[in-house]
Amino acid sequence: MPRKDQRAPKLADDVNLLLDALCEEWDFCAGVRAEDLIQGIKPLTSKRFTDAVLDAEAELSGPRAGWERRIKRRFVQRYGHSITVRDYRV
């Protein structure tokens, strides 16, 4: 299991660590990968990340709004409200 504070040198790898943690902790394992989220020069926002994770799941255990808050909070704690490949630093 990845440690909460474990970080990777590249943003794509680090986003995959966060996705792996969501899979292990909350069973959001629908196969969203960083490469699908980090494209071009647009920032990856907490909203886009959260929507991608939740949209990929066939069923949610509980109200979507509750999961939106939890996932968004995890993203913001790690990256702030948005992150780009250029701005990412370990």
Legacy VTK file of the C-alpha trace (Angstrom):
# vtk DataFile Version 3.0
C-alpha trace
ASCII
DATASET POLYDATA
POINTS 90 float
0.000 0.000 0.000
1.420 3.415 -0.897
2.093 5.655 2.081
0.021 8.851 2.154
3.169 10.975 2.070
4.939 8.947 -0.622
5.705 11.101 -3.676
7.016 10.308 -7.149
9.464 12.476 -9.118
7.092 12.869 -12.106
3.548 14.254 -11.851
1.975 11.403 -13.835
3.533 8.834 -11.515
2.486 10.831 -8.466
-1.126 11.119 -9.646
-1.083 7.342 -10.162
0.066 6.957 -6.529
-2.916 9.015 -5.423
-5.256 6.959 -7.633
-3.791 3.740 -6.202
-4.418 5.051 -2.675
-8.059 5.829 -3.551
-8.404 2.301 -4.896
-6.962 0.696 -1.778
-8.673 2.935 0.765
-12.093 3.547 -0.796
-12.319 0.930 -3.582
-12.325 3.445 -6.457
-10.496 1.119 -8.842
-12.215 1.760 -12.184
-8.957 2.242 -14.054
-8.533 6.014 -14.312
-4.857 6.687 -15.021
-2.836 9.871 -14.854
-1.990 9.723 -18.543
-5.696 10.190 -19.285
-5.912 13.229 -17.009
-2.642 15.040 -17.732
-2.746 16.195 -21.315
-1.299 19.274 -22.952
-0.654 22.393 -20.944
-3.982 22.648 -19.136
-3.798 22.269 -15.375
-5.291 19.227 -13.719
-7.900 20.687 -11.377
-9.363 19.130 -8.267
-12.797 19.191 -9.933
-11.660 17.467 -13.117
-9.776 14.837 -11.126
-12.742 14.186 -8.821
-15.232 14.009 -11.692
-13.022 11.566 -13.611
-12.676 9.242 -10.611
-16.390 9.260 -9.806
-17.595 9.099 -13.431
-15.496 5.967 -13.987
-17.259 4.092 -11.174
-20.358 2.079 -12.070
-21.805 2.302 -8.557
-21.068 4.511 -5.583
-21.537 3.424 -2.000
-23.298 6.506 -0.712
-24.189 9.923 -2.086
-21.949 11.342 -4.801
-21.651 14.703 -3.017
-19.985 13.071 -0.019
-17.440 11.319 -2.208
-16.822 14.539 -4.163
-15.836 16.332 -0.952
-13.543 13.516 0.212
-11.733 13.024 -3.097
-11.407 16.738 -3.761
-9.982 17.226 -0.255
-7.329 14.540 -0.889
-6.347 16.175 -4.195
-6.161 19.672 -2.666
-4.071 18.446 0.271
-1.570 16.988 -2.179
-1.504 19.549 -5.021
-3.630 22.566 -4.162
-6.644 23.322 -6.346
-4.748 22.621 -9.580
-1.387 21.344 -10.818
0.554 21.272 -14.083
3.521 19.150 -15.121
5.620 22.327 -15.241
4.640 23.397 -11.708
5.013 19.984 -10.032
7.883 19.684 -7.573
8.587 16.926 -5.063
LINES 1 91
90 0 1 2 3 4 5 6 7 8 9 10 11 12 13 14 15 16 17 18 19 20 21 22 23 24 25 26 27 28 29 30 31 32 33 34 35 36 37 38 39 40 41 42 43 44 45 46 47 48 49 50 51 52 53 54 55 56 57 58 59 60 61 62 63 64 65 66 67 68 69 70 71 72 73 74 75 76 77 78 79 80 81 82 83 84 85 86 87 88 89
